[in-house]
Amino acid sequence: MAAVVLLSSTSPSKLATDLEIFGHRIWQALDVSEVLFLCEQHSVDAVIIAHDVEHSEAIEKQLRGIVMRLEKSANATYIDTELSNLFPGRTLRIQ
């Protein structure tokens, strides 16, 4: 599954917990500097910007790689489907 940084305005995030249940590796960040640090330190496949983050469009332009800006209606199932489509070769690791 995918390794993802979730940028949100609150931590811990229920969305992050739900994505972990789907098998994704999740790091949570509260600001852009944390996102950039996590991307430097880990092999991150995508950055997800939660709907409640202010100036999300400007933040998206600052980041490199795959970035998903969420609508308010997005849930973990939708995100899991999108990540599965982006990274089809990844399989679930059983721990």
Secondary structure as the mmCIF struct_conf table of DSSP 4:
data_model
#
loop_
_struct_conf.conf_type_id
_struct_conf.id
_struct_conf.beg_label_comp_id
_struct_conf.beg_label_asym_id
_struct_conf.beg_label_seq_id
_struct_conf.end_label_comp_id
_struct_conf.end_label_asym_id
_struct_conf.end_label_seq_id
STRN STRN1 ALA A 3 LEU A 7
BEND BEND1 SER A 9 PRO A 12
HELX_RH_AL_P HELX_RH_AL_P1 LYS A 14 ILE A 21
TURN_TY1_P TURN_TY1_P1 PHE A 22 GLY A 23
STRN STRN2 ARG A 25 ALA A 29
BEND BEND2 LEU A 30 ASP A 31
HELX_RH_AL_P HELX_RH_AL_P2 VAL A 32 GLN A 41
BEND BEND3 HIS A 42 HIS A 42
STRN STRN3 ALA A 46 ILE A 49
TURN_TY1_P TURN_TY1_P2 HIS A 51 ASP A 52
TURN_TY1_P TURN_TY1_P3 GLU A 54 HIS A 55
HELX_RH_AL_P HELX_RH_AL_P3 SER A 56 GLN A 62
BEND BEND4 GLY A 65 GLY A 65
STRN STRN4 ILE A 66 ARG A 69
HELX_LH_PP_P HELX_LH_PP_P1 LEU A 70 GLU A 71
TURN_TY1_P TURN_TY1_P4 LYS A 72 SER A 73
HELX_RH_AL_P HELX_RH_AL_P4 ALA A 76 LEU A 86
BEND BEND5 PHE A 87 PHE A 87
TURN_TY1_P TURN_TY1_P5 PRO A 88 GLY A 89
HELX_LH_PP_P HELX_LH_PP_P2 LEU A 92 ILE A 94
#
